Amino acid sequence: MKCHYCNKNVSLPFKCPFCGEYFCGDHRLPENHACPELWKVKVRSVPPIEQEHRIDLNDKIEIPRRRPIEYPFRVPKEGWTSTTEVCHLAIGAVAVMAVGLSIMGYGFSWILRIIQNPISIFSSAFLFMFIFISHELAHKASAKHFGMWAEFRLSLFGIALTILSIISPLIKIISPGAVIISGAVDRKTIGKIAFAGPLMNMILASFLFVMAFQLPSSSSTIILLRGAALSAWMAAFNLIPIGIFDGAKILWWSKPAWAASFLISVALSIIIFLPW
């Protein structure tokens, strides 16, 4: 095919988008082949991204960037909690506290013990519930620290097992729900978030164990020692590196971190159980 302007033979001609004719490489532009439809050509405005990086070659001075566009709406900031999470936490806390009350006796004898000594029994149950909630909120706080969305949610199967544990004299399964996390994370972040729960339990166990010997009341000492033992046991149990336990995630992140935390939790459990 020949160039419509210079009659040069061209194997791969260029088609003008304005007049529709074919031209060689030297005359492909509208202004180089006297395009009759040149009036249709419009000067393309420089995109904002090019304006931001454009440099004056004569003065070697960078042109100031334009101010960012301000949109008429604002994205609402995510709060630390929500009404849904508060409801789920409240239901979970009541279920866990009921399990704590049922530990005080076999069958339904714990109901009679509540009538006989309500302050002591409810104090133990409240501490039982506080230890569980602290474990879950530690996961949540850690996830929030790393920029994740995290909220506690009940599990239908878990809350059913927890309710059954209230009437069961032997098996006590406390798992009404868990903190649900959403966001892009890596192995290290997952391990640290998982480690936050057992770490909180170990801190609580140590604090309650020390406080147990600072109070003159023998009943208060027993309540605090029970809470310390429960918290230490919960830390060691959750550090088992299988299934959905925290230990599996920590081991996946760092074997030394898992080994150290597991040994500390076991040693803490033994030390707290010795006075019993």
Stockholm file with secondary structure:
# STOCKHOLM 1.0

chainA/1-276         MKCHYCNKNVSLPFKCPFCGEYFCGDHRLPENHACPELWKVKVRSVPPIEQEHRIDLNDKIEIPRRRPIEYPFRVPKEGWTSTTEVCHLAIGAVAVMAVGLSIMGYGFSWILRIIQNPISIFSSAFLFMFIFISHELAHKASAKHFGMWAEFRLSLFGIALTILSIISPLIKIISPGAVIISGAVDRKTIGKIAFAGPLMNMILASFLFVMAFQLPSSSSTIILLRGAALSAWMAAFNLIPIGIFDGAKILWWSKPAWAASFLISVALSIIIFLPW
#=GR chainA/1-276 SS CBCTTTCCBCSSCEECTTTCCEECGGGCSGGGTTCTTGGGCCCCCCCHHHHHHCEETTTTEECCCCCCCCCSCCCCCCCSCCHHHHHHHHHHHHHHHHHHHHTTSSTTHHHHHHHHCHHHHHHHHHHHHHHHHHHHHHHHHHHHHTTCEEEEEECHHHHHHHHHHHHCSSCCCCCSEEEEEESCCCHHHHHHHHHHHHHHHHHHHHHHHHHHTTCSCHHHHHHHHHHHHHHHHHHHHHTCCSTTSHHHHHHHHCHHHHHHHHHHHHHHHHHHHTTC
#=GC SS_cons         CBCTTTCCBCSSCEECTTTCCEECGGGCSGGGTTCTTGGGCCCCCCCHHHHHHCEETTTTEECCCCCCCCCSCCCCCCCSCCHHHHHHHHHHHHHHHHHHHHTTSSTTHHHHHHHHCHHHHHHHHHHHHHHHHHHHHHHHHHHHHTTCEEEEEECHHHHHHHHHHHHCSSCCCCCSEEEEEESCCCHHHHHHHHHHHHHHHHHHHHHHHHHHTTCSCHHHHHHHHHHHHHHHHHHHHHTCCSTTSHHHHHHHHCHHHHHHHHHHHHHHHHHHHTTC
//
